[in-house]
């Protein structure tokens, strides 16, 4: 089994993997010139696995570069109104209102929180 078949490669290693593939191609040509048939077979197997890994990385990179359409809000309010942030004072008022509502709910339910809030 070729060590490249079980290898998990990060996309940043693509240039090194291409270098390995090119080296394998050069070694196959050298083995063909020398007539080393067993060497050619082993190198061909490694080359096949290296090319598979390169194809996997290319597909992985392509998936990460695809844009995802999240759509636009469908409510009647404009996008700017949805993005508008409240000022500090309105945030403080909102916090007070939430705290008051929590205290009232705790008093009605009568738990440990109610003893602290009432």
N, C-alpha and C positions, 0 to 999 in steps of 0.2 A: 504494500500500500504506500502510495506517495505521501510524504509528510504534508504536502500542500492541500490534500483533500480534507484533512481534519483541521486545518488552520483557519482560525477566525481572524479576519483582517479588517483593520479600521480603514476608513476611506482615505486617511492621510498617507497610508502606505501604498497607494496605487502607483506612484512613480517607481518605487522599489520593486513592486511586482512586475511592472512592465520591463524593468531592467533585467529581472530574473528570466522573464520570457524571452527577451532578446538574446540573453546569454545561452539559454537552452537551444534556441535556433542555431546559433553559431556553433555550439558543441555538436549538434546533429549533423550540420554540414561537414564538420571535421571528421566525425565518425564515419560518414558516408564516404569521404575521400579515402580513409584508411581501411574501409571494408569491415568495420566492427559492428556486425549485425546485432549482437546482444546489447551492446551499448546504445545503439540506435533505438531499439525497442524500449529500453528503460527511460531514455530521454524523451521519447515520444509520449510515454505515459505521464511523465512529469509536466511536459508541455501542455498536454490536454487539461490537466488539473489547474495549471497556472492560468490558462485561457478561461476556464470556467470561473475561477476566482475573479479575474478581471471583469468578466461579464456580470457577475454578481455585484461587484462594486460599482460598475457603471449604472446598473439598474437601481442600486441603493442611492447613489448620488442623484439620479434623475428623479426618484421619488421625493427626495428631500427638497428639490428645487421647484417642484410643482406648487403653484399657488392654490390656496384653498379659498373657495368662495363662501364666505360666512353670511352673505345676504345683507340686506338693509333692514332696519327696524320697520315694522309694518303699522305701528300705531299712528294716530292722527297728528301727534306732535312732531315737530321738525327734528332733524338730527342735531342741530345746534342746541335746541332746548334740552335734549337728552344729555348733551355733553356739558351743559352749563353747570358750574360748580357753585354751591351756595357760599355766601360769605361767612366769616367767623361767627358773627352774631347769630345768624340763623342756625348754625351748627350747635351753638350753645343752647339756644331755645329748644332745638330738637332733642338734645341730650336731656334737658330738664323735663321735657314732656315725656320722654321714654322712661325716665326715672320715676316720675309721678305715676305713670300708668303701671309700672312694675310694682310700686308700693301699694297702689290701690288693689291690684290683682292679688298680691300677697296677703293683704288684710282680708280680702274676701275669702281666700282659700284657707287661711288660718294655719299655716305651717310655721316652721322655725323662722323662716324669712319674715313672716308676718309680725313676729314679736320684735324683731329688729327694726322693721320699717314703720310700725304704727306707734 
